[in-house]
C-alpha cells in the first residue's frame, strides 16, 4: 500500500485554505468584486496562495484590493496515537 501525496501534504502541515480575493476591474473601478479560491496550503507562509496571486498580477487585468484568508488544519502529526490495547468482539 502506497501513501498518497495528499496524505503526505497533510502530515507536513498542509490544510484547507480559503481565500477571498476582493478586486476591481479597470472598466468599473468603483465596484468591488469578490472571488473565492480554495486549495491545500501551508500556513503561515501560504506558498500556493502566493503562486496564485503572482499569476493573477501577471495574467489578469483586475487589480487586487484585499485578500482574506481562512486556514483549517486537517491533520497534524500529533493527531496520531498508537493503541495500547485491544478489543475482543464476539
HTML snippet that shows the backbone in 3Dmol.js (N, CA, C, O; Angstrom):
<script src="https://3Dmol.org/build/3Dmol-min.js"></script>
<div id="view" style="width:600px;height:400px;position:relative"></div>
<script>
const pdb = `
ATOM      1  N   UNK A   1       0.848  -1.183   0.000  1.00  0.00           N
ATOM      2  CA  UNK A   1       0.000   0.000   0.000  1.00  0.00           C
ATOM      3  C   UNK A   1       0.891   1.242   0.000  1.00  0.00           C
ATOM      4  O   UNK A   1       1.782   1.368   0.840  1.00  0.00           O
ATOM      5  N   UNK A   2       0.655   2.145  -0.925  1.00  0.00           N
ATOM      6  CA  UNK A   2       1.452   3.365  -1.004  1.00  0.00           C
ATOM      7  C   UNK A   2       0.690   4.522  -0.379  1.00  0.00           C
ATOM      8  O   UNK A   2      -0.540   4.543  -0.365  1.00  0.00           O
ATOM      9  N   UNK A   3       1.432   5.467   0.128  1.00  0.00           N
ATOM     10  CA  UNK A   3       0.842   6.648   0.748  1.00  0.00           C
ATOM     11  C   UNK A   3       0.708   7.719  -0.319  1.00  0.00           C
ATOM     12  O   UNK A   3       1.673   8.022  -1.021  1.00  0.00           O
ATOM     13  N   UNK A   4      -0.496   8.301  -0.448  1.00  0.00           N
ATOM     14  CA  UNK A   4      -0.736   9.326  -1.456  1.00  0.00           C
ATOM     15  C   UNK A   4      -0.114  10.660  -1.097  1.00  0.00           C
ATOM     16  O   UNK A   4       0.185  10.927   0.067  1.00  0.00           O
ATOM     17  N   UNK A   5       0.077  11.493  -2.107  1.00  0.00           N
ATOM     18  CA  UNK A   5       0.698  12.794  -1.870  1.00  0.00           C
ATOM     19  C   UNK A   5      -0.199  13.700  -1.026  1.00  0.00           C
ATOM     20  O   UNK A   5       0.313  14.535  -0.280  1.00  0.00           O
ATOM     21  N   UNK A   6      -1.529  13.559  -1.124  1.00  0.00           N
ATOM     22  CA  UNK A   6      -2.431  14.364  -0.288  1.00  0.00           C
ATOM     23  C   UNK A   6      -2.206  14.056   1.188  1.00  0.00           C
ATOM     24  O   UNK A   6      -2.165  14.964   2.019  1.00  0.00           O
ATOM     25  N   UNK A   7      -2.061  12.780   1.507  1.00  0.00           N
ATOM     26  CA  UNK A   7      -1.809  12.393   2.890  1.00  0.00           C
ATOM     27  C   UNK A   7      -0.464  12.943   3.364  1.00  0.00           C
ATOM     28  O   UNK A   7      -0.358  13.456   4.478  1.00  0.00           O
ATOM     29  N   UNK A   8       0.558  12.836   2.519  1.00  0.00           N
ATOM     30  CA  UNK A   8       1.879  13.344   2.871  1.00  0.00           C
ATOM     31  C   UNK A   8       1.838  14.848   3.107  1.00  0.00           C
ATOM     32  O   UNK A   8       2.470  15.348   4.037  1.00  0.00           O
ATOM     33  N   UNK A   9       1.096  15.574   2.269  1.00  0.00           N
ATOM     34  CA  UNK A   9       0.986  17.022   2.445  1.00  0.00           C
ATOM     35  C   UNK A   9       0.320  17.363   3.775  1.00  0.00           C
ATOM     36  O   UNK A   9       0.717  18.321   4.439  1.00  0.00           O
ATOM     37  N   UNK A  10      -0.684  16.589   4.165  1.00  0.00           N
ATOM     38  CA  UNK A  10      -1.365  16.853   5.437  1.00  0.00           C
ATOM     39  C   UNK A  10      -0.438  16.598   6.614  1.00  0.00           C
ATOM     40  O   UNK A  10      -0.465  17.337   7.598  1.00  0.00           O
ATOM     41  N   UNK A  11       0.379  15.562   6.521  1.00  0.00           N
ATOM     42  CA  UNK A  11       1.344  15.266   7.577  1.00  0.00           C
ATOM     43  C   UNK A  11       2.352  16.413   7.697  1.00  0.00           C
ATOM     44  O   UNK A  11       2.797  16.734   8.799  1.00  0.00           O
ATOM     45  N   UNK A  12       2.707  17.021   6.585  1.00  0.00           N
ATOM     46  CA  UNK A  12       3.664  18.124   6.593  1.00  0.00           C
ATOM     47  C   UNK A  12       3.057  19.428   7.105  1.00  0.00           C
ATOM     48  O   UNK A  12       3.777  20.411   7.280  1.00  0.00           O
ATOM     49  N   UNK A  13       1.746  19.453   7.349  1.00  0.00           N
ATOM     50  CA  UNK A  13       1.119  20.651   7.894  1.00  0.00           C
ATOM     51  C   UNK A  13       0.182  21.369   6.947  1.00  0.00           C
ATOM     52  O   UNK A  13      -0.421  22.377   7.316  1.00  0.00           O
ATOM     53  N   UNK A  14       0.051  20.862   5.723  1.00  0.00           N
ATOM     54  CA  UNK A  14      -0.874  21.488   4.785  1.00  0.00           C
ATOM     55  C   UNK A  14      -2.307  21.296   5.276  1.00  0.00           C
ATOM     56  O   UNK A  14      -2.637  20.261   5.856  1.00  0.00           O
ATOM     57  N   UNK A  15      -3.142  22.286   5.044  1.00  0.00           N
ATOM     58  CA  UNK A  15      -4.543  22.211   5.410  1.00  0.00           C
ATOM     59  C   UNK A  15      -5.374  23.002   4.421  1.00  0.00           C
ATOM     60  O   UNK A  15      -4.838  23.718   3.574  1.00  0.00           O
ATOM     61  N   UNK A  16      -6.664  22.871   4.532  1.00  0.00           N
ATOM     62  CA  UNK A  16      -7.567  23.558   3.620  1.00  0.00           C
ATOM     63  C   UNK A  16      -7.487  25.055   3.856  1.00  0.00           C
ATOM     64  O   UNK A  16      -7.649  25.527   4.981  1.00  0.00           O
ATOM     65  N   UNK A  17      -7.237  25.797   2.785  1.00  0.00           N
ATOM     66  CA  UNK A  17      -7.139  27.240   2.838  1.00  0.00           C
ATOM     67  C   UNK A  17      -8.198  27.818   1.914  1.00  0.00           C
ATOM     68  O   UNK A  17      -8.330  27.389   0.768  1.00  0.00           O
ATOM     69  N   UNK A  18      -8.944  28.783   2.405  1.00  0.00           N
ATOM     70  CA  UNK A  18      -9.914  29.511   1.594  1.00  0.00           C
ATOM     71  C   UNK A  18      -9.476  30.960   1.554  1.00  0.00           C
ATOM     72  O   UNK A  18      -9.226  31.571   2.593  1.00  0.00           O
ATOM     73  N   UNK A  19      -9.383  31.507   0.357  1.00  0.00           N
ATOM     74  CA  UNK A  19      -9.001  32.907   0.185  1.00  0.00           C
ATOM     75  C   UNK A  19     -10.136  33.645  -0.499  1.00  0.00           C
ATOM     76  O   UNK A  19     -10.649  33.198  -1.525  1.00  0.00           O
ATOM     77  N   UNK A  20     -10.526  34.778   0.073  1.00  0.00           N
ATOM     78  CA  UNK A  20     -11.466  35.675  -0.587  1.00  0.00           C
ATOM     79  C   UNK A  20     -10.643  36.825  -1.148  1.00  0.00           C
ATOM     80  O   UNK A  20     -10.028  37.589  -0.403  1.00  0.00           O
ATOM     81  N   UNK A  21     -10.641  36.935  -2.461  1.00  0.00           N
ATOM     82  CA  UNK A  21      -9.877  37.980  -3.139  1.00  0.00           C
ATOM     83  C   UNK A  21     -10.869  39.044  -3.601  1.00  0.00           C
ATOM     84  O   UNK A  21     -11.754  38.778  -4.414  1.00  0.00           O
ATOM     85  N   UNK A  22     -10.706  40.241  -3.072  1.00  0.00           N
ATOM     86  CA  UNK A  22     -11.567  41.366  -3.452  1.00  0.00           C
ATOM     87  C   UNK A  22     -10.772  42.190  -4.459  1.00  0.00           C
ATOM     88  O   UNK A  22      -9.618  42.542  -4.216  1.00  0.00           O
ATOM     89  N   UNK A  23     -11.404  42.492  -5.593  1.00  0.00           N
ATOM     90  CA  UNK A  23     -10.675  43.133  -6.688  1.00  0.00           C
ATOM     91  C   UNK A  23     -11.546  44.159  -7.408  1.00  0.00           C
ATOM     92  O   UNK A  23     -12.763  44.204  -7.232  1.00  0.00           O
ATOM     93  N   UNK A  24     -10.882  44.986  -8.231  1.00  0.00           N
ATOM     94  CA  UNK A  24     -11.554  45.980  -9.080  1.00  0.00           C
ATOM     95  C   UNK A  24     -11.187  45.704 -10.531  1.00  0.00           C
ATOM     96  O   UNK A  24     -10.035  45.402 -10.844  1.00  0.00           O
ATOM     97  N   UNK A  25     -12.173  45.808 -11.411  1.00  0.00           N
ATOM     98  CA  UNK A  25     -11.922  45.707 -12.843  1.00  0.00           C
ATOM     99  C   UNK A  25     -11.598  47.096 -13.384  1.00  0.00           C
ATOM    100  O   UNK A  25     -12.149  48.083 -12.896  1.00  0.00           O
ATOM    101  N   UNK A  26     -10.722  47.199 -14.376  1.00  0.00           N
ATOM    102  CA  UNK A  26     -10.333  48.508 -14.900  1.00  0.00           C
ATOM    103  C   UNK A  26     -11.495  49.306 -15.497  1.00  0.00           C
ATOM    104  O   UNK A  26     -11.517  50.534 -15.409  1.00  0.00           O
ATOM    105  N   UNK A  27     -12.458  48.612 -16.101  1.00  0.00           N
ATOM    106  CA  UNK A  27     -13.572  49.328 -16.732  1.00  0.00           C
ATOM    107  C   UNK A  27     -14.647  49.765 -15.732  1.00  0.00           C
ATOM    108  O   UNK A  27     -15.513  50.567 -16.081  1.00  0.00           O
ATOM    109  N   UNK A  28     -14.612  49.258 -14.503  1.00  0.00           N
ATOM    110  CA  UNK A  28     -15.559  49.657 -13.441  1.00  0.00           C
ATOM    111  C   UNK A  28     -14.793  49.815 -12.126  1.00  0.00           C
ATOM    112  O   UNK A  28     -14.967  49.002 -11.218  1.00  0.00           O
ATOM    113  N   UNK A  29     -13.951  50.842 -12.004  1.00  0.00           N
ATOM    114  CA  UNK A  29     -13.080  50.950 -10.824  1.00  0.00           C
ATOM    115  C   UNK A  29     -13.806  51.245  -9.511  1.00  0.00           C
ATOM    116  O   UNK A  29     -13.227  51.076  -8.437  1.00  0.00           O
ATOM    117  N   UNK A  30     -15.053  51.679  -9.582  1.00  0.00           N
ATOM    118  CA  UNK A  30     -15.794  51.976  -8.348  1.00  0.00           C
ATOM    119  C   UNK A  30     -16.418  50.740  -7.708  1.00  0.00           C
ATOM    120  O   UNK A  30     -16.818  50.778  -6.545  1.00  0.00           O
ATOM    121  N   UNK A  31     -16.501  49.660  -8.453  1.00  0.00           N
ATOM    122  CA  UNK A  31     -17.140  48.448  -7.958  1.00  0.00           C
ATOM    123  C   UNK A  31     -16.099  47.451  -7.469  1.00  0.00           C
ATOM    124  O   UNK A  31     -15.113  47.178  -8.153  1.00  0.00           O
ATOM    125  N   UNK A  32     -16.332  46.913  -6.276  1.00  0.00           N
ATOM    126  CA  UNK A  32     -15.506  45.835  -5.761  1.00  0.00           C
ATOM    127  C   UNK A  32     -16.202  44.516  -6.048  1.00  0.00           C
ATOM    128  O   UNK A  32     -17.413  44.390  -5.867  1.00  0.00           O
ATOM    129  N   UNK A  33     -15.438  43.544  -6.493  1.00  0.00           N
ATOM    130  CA  UNK A  33     -15.964  42.214  -6.754  1.00  0.00           C
ATOM    131  C   UNK A  33     -15.170  41.222  -5.916  1.00  0.00           C
ATOM    132  O   UNK A  33     -14.072  41.522  -5.447  1.00  0.00           O
ATOM    133  N   UNK A  34     -15.748  40.026  -5.734  1.00  0.00           N
ATOM    134  CA  UNK A  34     -15.137  39.039  -4.863  1.00  0.00           C
ATOM    135  C   UNK A  34     -14.964  37.716  -5.592  1.00  0.00           C
ATOM    136  O   UNK A  34     -15.823  37.304  -6.372  1.00  0.00           O
ATOM    137  N   UNK A  35     -13.837  37.056  -5.327  1.00  0.00           N
ATOM    138  CA  UNK A  35     -13.537  35.751  -5.891  1.00  0.00           C
ATOM    139  C   UNK A  35     -13.078  34.844  -4.753  1.00  0.00           C
ATOM    140  O   UNK A  35     -12.158  35.199  -4.016  1.00  0.00           O
ATOM    141  N   UNK A  36     -13.708  33.674  -4.598  1.00  0.00           N
ATOM    142  CA  UNK A  36     -13.322  32.711  -3.572  1.00  0.00           C
ATOM    143  C   UNK A  36     -12.482  31.609  -4.208  1.00  0.00           C
ATOM    144  O   UNK A  36     -12.806  31.116  -5.288  1.00  0.00           O
ATOM    145  N   UNK A  37     -11.401  31.227  -3.528  1.00  0.00           N
ATOM    146  CA  UNK A  37     -10.497  30.204  -4.043  1.00  0.00           C
ATOM    147  C   UNK A  37     -10.084  29.301  -2.894  1.00  0.00           C
ATOM    148  O   UNK A  37      -9.742  29.779  -1.813  1.00  0.00           O
ATOM    149  N   UNK A  38     -10.117  27.984  -3.130  1.00  0.00           N
ATOM    150  CA  UNK A  38      -9.716  27.012  -2.105  1.00  0.00           C
ATOM    151  C   UNK A  38      -8.644  26.084  -2.648  1.00  0.00           C
ATOM    152  O   UNK A  38      -8.659  25.693  -3.815  1.00  0.00           O
ATOM    153  N   UNK A  39      -7.716  25.744  -1.768  1.00  0.00           N
ATOM    154  CA  UNK A  39      -6.680  24.758  -2.072  1.00  0.00           C
ATOM    155  C   UNK A  39      -6.071  24.300  -0.757  1.00  0.00           C
ATOM    156  O   UNK A  39      -6.364  24.861   0.299  1.00  0.00           O
ATOM    157  N   UNK A  40      -5.239  23.297  -0.822  1.00  0.00           N
ATOM    158  CA  UNK A  40      -4.469  22.912   0.357  1.00  0.00           C
ATOM    159  C   UNK A  40      -3.197  23.747   0.360  1.00  0.00           C
ATOM    160  O   UNK A  40      -2.497  23.834  -0.649  1.00  0.00           O
ATOM    161  N   UNK A  41      -2.904  24.357   1.497  1.00  0.00           N
ATOM    162  CA  UNK A  41      -1.749  25.237   1.579  1.00  0.00           C
ATOM    163  C   UNK A  41      -1.112  25.140   2.955  1.00  0.00           C
ATOM    164  O   UNK A  41      -1.718  24.632   3.899  1.00  0.00           O
ATOM    165  N   UNK A  42       0.094  25.624   3.058  1.00  0.00           N
ATOM    166  CA  UNK A  42       0.890  25.523   4.267  1.00  0.00           C
ATOM    167  C   UNK A  42       0.936  26.877   4.977  1.00  0.00           C
ATOM    168  O   UNK A  42       1.533  27.829   4.475  1.00  0.00           O
ATOM    169  N   UNK A  43       0.300  26.953   6.148  1.00  0.00           N
ATOM    170  CA  UNK A  43       0.311  28.186   6.936  1.00  0.00           C
ATOM    171  C   UNK A  43       1.623  28.273   7.689  1.00  0.00           C
ATOM    172  O   UNK A  43       2.164  27.217   8.017  1.00  0.00           O
ATOM    173  N   UNK A  44       2.168  29.397   7.983  1.00  0.00           N
ATOM    174  CA  UNK A  44       1.650  30.743   7.761  1.00  0.00           C
ATOM    175  C   UNK A  44       2.181  31.413   6.495  1.00  0.00           C
ATOM    176  O   UNK A  44       1.839  32.565   6.226  1.00  0.00           O
ATOM    177  N   UNK A  45       3.022  30.707   5.700  1.00  0.00           N
ATOM    178  CA  UNK A  45       3.638  31.351   4.531  1.00  0.00           C
ATOM    179  C   UNK A  45       2.788  31.257   3.263  1.00  0.00           C
ATOM    180  O   UNK A  45       2.943  32.083   2.364  1.00  0.00           O
ATOM    181  N   UNK A  46       1.901  30.277   3.173  1.00  0.00           N
ATOM    182  CA  UNK A  46       0.960  30.105   2.065  1.00  0.00           C
ATOM    183  C   UNK A  46       1.637  30.152   0.695  1.00  0.00           C
ATOM    184  O   UNK A  46       1.366  31.062  -0.089  1.00  0.00           O
ATOM    185  N   UNK A  47       2.518  29.184   0.389  1.00  0.00           N
ATOM    186  CA  UNK A  47       3.213  29.199  -0.907  1.00  0.00           C
ATOM    187  C   UNK A  47       2.268  29.046  -2.104  1.00  0.00           C
ATOM    188  O   UNK A  47       2.493  29.668  -3.142  1.00  0.00           O
ATOM    189  N   UNK A  48       1.222  28.236  -1.978  1.00  0.00           N
ATOM    190  CA  UNK A  48       0.283  28.049  -3.098  1.00  0.00           C
ATOM    191  C   UNK A  48      -0.492  29.337  -3.375  1.00  0.00           C
ATOM    192  O   UNK A  48      -0.689  29.708  -4.532  1.00  0.00           O
ATOM    193  N   UNK A  49      -0.925  30.006  -2.332  1.00  0.00           N
ATOM    194  CA  UNK A  49      -1.639  31.268  -2.498  1.00  0.00           C
ATOM    195  C   UNK A  49      -0.737  32.314  -3.134  1.00  0.00           C
ATOM    196  O   UNK A  49      -1.176  33.058  -4.011  1.00  0.00           O
ATOM    197  N   UNK A  50       0.512  32.380  -2.706  1.00  0.00           N
ATOM    198  CA  UNK A  50       1.441  33.350  -3.286  1.00  0.00           C
ATOM    199  C   UNK A  50       1.660  33.099  -4.774  1.00  0.00           C
ATOM    200  O   UNK A  50       1.735  34.047  -5.556  1.00  0.00           O
ATOM    201  N   UNK A  51       1.763  31.818  -5.178  1.00  0.00           N
ATOM    202  CA  UNK A  51       1.891  31.499  -6.606  1.00  0.00           C
ATOM    203  C   UNK A  51       0.665  31.965  -7.375  1.00  0.00           C
ATOM    204  O   UNK A  51       0.778  32.527  -8.464  1.00  0.00           O
ATOM    205  N   UNK A  52      -0.524  31.721  -6.787  1.00  0.00           N
ATOM    206  CA  UNK A  52      -1.759  32.121  -7.445  1.00  0.00           C
ATOM    207  C   UNK A  52      -1.843  33.643  -7.579  1.00  0.00           C
ATOM    208  O   UNK A  52      -2.237  34.153  -8.627  1.00  0.00           O
ATOM    209  N   UNK A  53      -1.476  34.361  -6.528  1.00  0.00           N
ATOM    210  CA  UNK A  53      -1.535  35.824  -6.579  1.00  0.00           C
ATOM    211  C   UNK A  53      -0.517  36.391  -7.574  1.00  0.00           C
ATOM    212  O   UNK A  53      -0.789  37.395  -8.231  1.00  0.00           O
ATOM    213  N   UNK A  54       0.646  35.758  -7.687  1.00  0.00           N
ATOM    214  CA  UNK A  54       1.620  36.175  -8.701  1.00  0.00           C
ATOM    215  C   UNK A  54       1.051  35.967 -10.103  1.00  0.00           C
ATOM    216  O   UNK A  54       1.203  36.825 -10.972  1.00  0.00           O
ATOM    217  N   UNK A  55       0.388  34.814 -10.324  1.00  0.00           N
ATOM    218  CA  UNK A  55      -0.266  34.554 -11.603  1.00  0.00           C
ATOM    219  C   UNK A  55      -1.323  35.616 -11.879  1.00  0.00           C
ATOM    220  O   UNK A  55      -1.413  36.132 -12.993  1.00  0.00           O
ATOM    221  N   UNK A  56      -2.124  35.944 -10.864  1.00  0.00           N
ATOM    222  CA  UNK A  56      -3.186  36.942 -11.002  1.00  0.00           C
ATOM    223  C   UNK A  56      -2.599  38.274 -11.455  1.00  0.00           C
ATOM    224  O   UNK A  56      -3.097  38.888 -12.398  1.00  0.00           O
ATOM    225  N   UNK A  57      -1.546  38.716 -10.784  1.00  0.00           N
ATOM    226  CA  UNK A  57      -0.932  40.012 -11.098  1.00  0.00           C
ATOM    227  C   UNK A  57      -0.411  40.062 -12.539  1.00  0.00           C
ATOM    228  O   UNK A  57      -0.490  41.104 -13.190  1.00  0.00           O
ATOM    229  N   UNK A  58       0.125  38.932 -13.041  1.00  0.00           N
ATOM    230  CA  UNK A  58       0.696  38.901 -14.386  1.00  0.00           C
ATOM    231  C   UNK A  58      -0.356  38.742 -15.477  1.00  0.00           C
ATOM    232  O   UNK A  58      -0.247  39.359 -16.537  1.00  0.00           O
ATOM    233  N   UNK A  59      -1.380  37.915 -15.225  1.00  0.00           N
ATOM    234  CA  UNK A  59      -2.270  37.478 -16.295  1.00  0.00           C
ATOM    235  C   UNK A  59      -3.684  38.070 -16.283  1.00  0.00           C
ATOM    236  O   UNK A  59      -4.383  38.003 -17.294  1.00  0.00           O
ATOM    237  N   UNK A  60      -4.107  38.637 -15.176  1.00  0.00           N
ATOM    238  CA  UNK A  60      -5.492  39.113 -15.067  1.00  0.00           C
ATOM    239  C   UNK A  60      -5.481  40.631 -14.932  1.00  0.00           C
ATOM    240  O   UNK A  60      -4.684  41.187 -14.175  1.00  0.00           O
ATOM    241  N   UNK A  61      -6.363  41.299 -15.665  1.00  0.00           N
ATOM    242  CA  UNK A  61      -6.398  42.756 -15.671  1.00  0.00           C
ATOM    243  C   UNK A  61      -6.900  43.354 -14.363  1.00  0.00           C
ATOM    244  O   UNK A  61      -6.589  44.502 -14.045  1.00  0.00           O
ATOM    245  N   UNK A  62      -7.656  42.602 -13.622  1.00  0.00           N
ATOM    246  CA  UNK A  62      -8.243  43.119 -12.385  1.00  0.00           C
ATOM    247  C   UNK A  62      -7.152  43.408 -11.360  1.00  0.00           C
ATOM    248  O   UNK A  62      -6.178  42.663 -11.254  1.00  0.00           O
ATOM    249  N   UNK A  63      -7.320  44.497 -10.603  1.00  0.00           N
ATOM    250  CA  UNK A  63      -6.381  44.881  -9.551  1.00  0.00           C
ATOM    251  C   UNK A  63      -6.918  44.412  -8.203  1.00  0.00           C
ATOM    252  O   UNK A  63      -8.078  44.651  -7.866  1.00  0.00           O
ATOM    253  N   UNK A  64      -6.068  43.746  -7.445  1.00  0.00           N
ATOM    254  CA  UNK A  64      -6.467  43.217  -6.139  1.00  0.00           C
ATOM    255  C   UNK A  64      -6.572  44.360  -5.138  1.00  0.00           C
ATOM    256  O   UNK A  64      -5.670  45.188  -5.010  1.00  0.00           O
ATOM    257  N   UNK A  65      -7.702  44.382  -4.430  1.00  0.00           N
ATOM    258  CA  UNK A  65      -7.930  45.358  -3.360  1.00  0.00           C
ATOM    259  C   UNK A  65      -7.496  44.781  -2.015  1.00  0.00           C
ATOM    260  O   UNK A  65      -6.794  45.434  -1.243  1.00  0.00           O
ATOM    261  N   UNK A  66      -7.929  43.538  -1.745  1.00  0.00           N
ATOM    262  CA  UNK A  66      -7.585  42.886  -0.487  1.00  0.00           C
ATOM    263  C   UNK A  66      -7.738  41.378  -0.622  1.00  0.00           C
ATOM    264  O   UNK A  66      -8.416  40.884  -1.522  1.00  0.00           O
ATOM    265  N   UNK A  67      -7.089  40.651   0.299  1.00  0.00           N
ATOM    266  CA  UNK A  67      -7.182  39.190   0.345  1.00  0.00           C
ATOM    267  C   UNK A  67      -7.431  38.798   1.792  1.00  0.00           C
ATOM    268  O   UNK A  67      -6.699  39.207   2.694  1.00  0.00           O
ATOM    269  N   UNK A  68      -8.477  37.999   2.006  1.00  0.00           N
ATOM    270  CA  UNK A  68      -8.791  37.492   3.344  1.00  0.00           C
ATOM    271  C   UNK A  68      -8.627  35.980   3.318  1.00  0.00           C
ATOM    272  O   UNK A  68      -9.117  35.312   2.408  1.00  0.00           O
ATOM    273  N   UNK A  69      -7.929  35.438   4.327  1.00  0.00           N
ATOM    274  CA  UNK A  69      -7.563  34.021   4.334  1.00  0.00           C
ATOM    275  C   UNK A  69      -8.154  33.314   5.552  1.00  0.00           C
ATOM    276  O   UNK A  69      -8.141  33.847   6.662  1.00  0.00           O
ATOM    277  N   UNK A  70      -8.670  32.107   5.326  1.00  0.00           N
ATOM    278  CA  UNK A  70      -9.067  31.198   6.401  1.00  0.00           C
ATOM    279  C   UNK A  70      -8.343  29.884   6.140  1.00  0.00           C
ATOM    280  O   UNK A  70      -8.343  29.394   5.011  1.00  0.00           O
ATOM    281  N   UNK A  71      -7.719  29.303   7.179  1.00  0.00           N
ATOM    282  CA  UNK A  71      -6.947  28.071   7.021  1.00  0.00           C
ATOM    283  C   UNK A  71      -7.391  27.051   8.063  1.00  0.00           C
ATOM    284  O   UNK A  71      -7.537  27.378   9.241  1.00  0.00           O
ATOM    285  N   UNK A  72      -7.600  25.840   7.632  1.00  0.00           N
ATOM    286  CA  UNK A  72      -8.039  24.773   8.530  1.00  0.00           C
ATOM    287  C   UNK A  72      -7.030  23.649   8.489  1.00  0.00           C
ATOM    288  O   UNK A  72      -6.802  23.055   7.436  1.00  0.00           O
ATOM    289  N   UNK A  73      -6.425  23.352   9.624  1.00  0.00           N
ATOM    290  CA  UNK A  73      -5.516  22.206   9.680  1.00  0.00           C
ATOM    291  C   UNK A  73      -6.365  20.937   9.668  1.00  0.00           C
ATOM    292  O   UNK A  73      -7.155  20.699  10.582  1.00  0.00           O
ATOM    293  N   UNK A  74      -6.196  20.139   8.641  1.00  0.00           N
ATOM    294  CA  UNK A  74      -6.997  18.924   8.516  1.00  0.00           C
ATOM    295  C   UNK A  74      -6.428  17.774   9.327  1.00  0.00           C
ATOM    296  O   UNK A  74      -7.180  17.005   9.926  1.00  0.00           O
ATOM    297  N   UNK A  75      -5.111  17.649   9.353  1.00  0.00           N
ATOM    298  CA  UNK A  75      -4.485  16.526  10.032  1.00  0.00           C
ATOM    299  C   UNK A  75      -3.059  16.912  10.374  1.00  0.00           C
ATOM    300  O   UNK A  75      -2.310  17.370   9.511  1.00  0.00           O
ATOM    301  N   UNK A  76      -2.685  16.729  11.617  1.00  0.00           N
ATOM    302  CA  UNK A  76      -1.336  17.046  12.051  1.00  0.00           C
ATOM    303  C   UNK A  76      -0.681  15.798  12.619  1.00  0.00           C
ATOM    304  O   UNK A  76      -1.379  14.860  13.005  1.00  0.00           O
ATOM    305  N   UNK A  77       0.643  15.767  12.679  1.00  0.00           N
ATOM    306  CA  UNK A  77       1.325  14.596  13.231  1.00  0.00           C
ATOM    307  C   UNK A  77       0.907  14.270  14.658  1.00  0.00           C
ATOM    308  O   UNK A  77       0.915  13.099  15.037  1.00  0.00           O
ATOM    309  N   UNK A  78       0.545  15.255  15.456  1.00  0.00           N
ATOM    310  CA  UNK A  78       0.136  14.993  16.834  1.00  0.00           C
ATOM    311  C   UNK A  78      -1.231  14.311  16.911  1.00  0.00           C
ATOM    312  O   UNK A  78      -1.639  13.876  17.987  1.00  0.00           O
ATOM    313  N   UNK A  79      -1.937  14.212  15.794  1.00  0.00           N
ATOM    314  CA  UNK A  79      -3.238  13.557  15.784  1.00  0.00           C
ATOM    315  C   UNK A  79      -3.119  12.034  15.788  1.00  0.00           C
ATOM    316  O   UNK A  79      -4.119  11.338  15.965  1.00  0.00           O
ATOM    317  N   UNK A  80      -1.914  11.515  15.596  1.00  0.00           N
ATOM    318  CA  UNK A  80      -1.714  10.074  15.570  1.00  0.00           C
ATOM    319  C   UNK A  80      -1.361   9.568  16.964  1.00  0.00           C
ATOM    320  O   UNK A  80      -0.513  10.134  17.654  1.00  0.00           O
ATOM    321  N   UNK A  81      -2.029   8.490  17.361  1.00  0.00           N
ATOM    322  CA  UNK A  81      -1.691   7.819  18.618  1.00  0.00           C
ATOM    323  C   UNK A  81      -1.752   6.321  18.375  1.00  0.00           C
ATOM    324  O   UNK A  81      -2.637   5.832  17.672  1.00  0.00           O
ATOM    325  N   UNK A  82      -0.812   5.600  18.957  1.00  0.00           N
ATOM    326  CA  UNK A  82      -0.814   4.151  18.845  1.00  0.00           C
ATOM    327  C   UNK A  82      -1.724   3.578  19.931  1.00  0.00           C
ATOM    328  O   UNK A  82      -1.732   4.059  21.064  1.00  0.00           O
ATOM    329  N   UNK A  83      -2.478   2.561  19.576  1.00  0.00           N
ATOM    330  CA  UNK A  83      -3.361   1.905  20.543  1.00  0.00           C
ATOM    331  C   UNK A  83      -2.529   1.073  21.513  1.00  0.00           C
ATOM    332  O   UNK A  83      -1.580   0.394  21.121  1.00  0.00           O
ATOM    333  N   UNK A  84      -2.903   1.142  22.774  1.00  0.00           N
ATOM    334  CA  UNK A  84      -2.193   0.358  23.810  1.00  0.00           C
ATOM    335  C   UNK A  84      -3.129  -0.714  24.359  1.00  0.00           C
ATOM    336  O   UNK A  84      -3.239  -0.889  25.573  1.00  0.00           O
ATOM    337  N   UNK A  85      -3.773  -1.399  23.499  1.00  0.00           N
ATOM    338  CA  UNK A  85      -4.682  -2.436  23.941  1.00  0.00           C
ATOM    339  C   UNK A  85      -5.445  -2.994  22.769  1.00  0.00           C
ATOM    340  O   UNK A  85      -5.169  -2.664  21.616  1.00  0.00           O
ATOM    341  N   UNK A  86      -6.388  -3.827  23.064  1.00  0.00           N
ATOM    342  CA  UNK A  86      -7.191  -4.422  22.018  1.00  0.00           C
ATOM    343  C   UNK A  86      -8.619  -4.611  22.491  1.00  0.00           C
ATOM    344  O   UNK A  86      -8.903  -4.568  23.688  1.00  0.00           O
ATOM    345  N   UNK A  87      -9.493  -4.817  21.555  1.00  0.00           N
ATOM    346  CA  UNK A  87     -10.902  -5.044  21.865  1.00  0.00           C
ATOM    347  C   UNK A  87     -11.298  -6.382  21.225  1.00  0.00           C
ATOM    348  O   UNK A  87     -11.061  -6.614  20.039  1.00  0.00           O
ATOM    349  N   UNK A  88     -11.895  -7.237  22.024  1.00  0.00           N
ATOM    350  CA  UNK A  88     -12.368  -8.529  21.512  1.00  0.00           C
ATOM    351  C   UNK A  88     -13.853  -8.409  21.221  1.00  0.00           C
ATOM    352  O   UNK A  88     -14.636  -8.003  22.079  1.00  0.00           O
ATOM    353  N   UNK A  89     -14.230  -8.768  19.999  1.00  0.00           N
ATOM    354  CA  UNK A  89     -15.631  -8.736  19.596  1.00  0.00           C
ATOM    355  C   UNK A  89     -16.053 -10.184  19.350  1.00  0.00           C
ATOM    356  O   UNK A  89     -15.397 -10.918  18.611  1.00  0.00           O
ATOM    357  N   UNK A  90     -17.152 -10.576  19.978  1.00  0.00           N
ATOM    358  CA  UNK A  90     -17.620 -11.961  19.846  1.00  0.00           C
ATOM    359  C   UNK A  90     -18.436 -12.133  18.603  1.00  0.00           C
ATOM    360  O   UNK A  90     -18.914 -13.234  18.326  1.00  0.00           O
TER     361      UNK A  90
END
`;
const viewer = $3Dmol.createViewer("view");
viewer.addModel(pdb, "pdb");
viewer.setStyle({}, {cartoon: {color: "spectrum"}});
viewer.zoomTo();
viewer.render();
</script>
